[in-house]
Amino acid sequence: MAPPNSLTKELAIDAKYDQLFETTLRRTVYGTGVAGLLSLLILRGGQSRAILTSFGAGVGFGSAWQKCSKEFDDLVPELLKTK
């Protein structure tokens, strides 16, 4: 059986993965939604709307990627600690 300290570290990592997955999903959906609504208001063509909506999804995903990357950079030194 693993020591209790190791178990709590694993649970903390699992919680962080869940949080980062939720952040990625939320920001991608928000970016898609905002860009989709904006494209309906200002653009006429279907292809133009699709391009702007895709751009919004990419911006949302990129924002989430940046946040997740920063969180994992903070997490790596914590994972490398040995007792």
C-alpha positions, 0 to 999 in steps of 0.5 A, a space after each residue: 500500500 502506498 504511503 498516505 502522503 503519496 495518495 494525497 499527492 495523487 489526488 491533488 494531481 487528479 483534481 488539477 487535471 479535472 480543473 484544467 480539463 474543465 477550463 479548456 472545455 469552458 474557454 473553448 465553448 465561450 470563444 466559439 459562442 462569442 465569435 458565433 454570435 458576433 459573426 451572426 451580427 456582422 457577417 453575411 456569408 456562411 463561409 465568413 461566419 464559419 471562419 470567424 467562429 473557428 477563429 473564436 474557438 481557436 482563441 478560446 482553446 489557445 487561452 486555455 492551453 496557455 493557462 494549463 501550460 502555466 499550471 503544469 510548469 508550476 506542478 512539475 517541480 512539485 512532482 519531482 520532489 522526493 522525500 
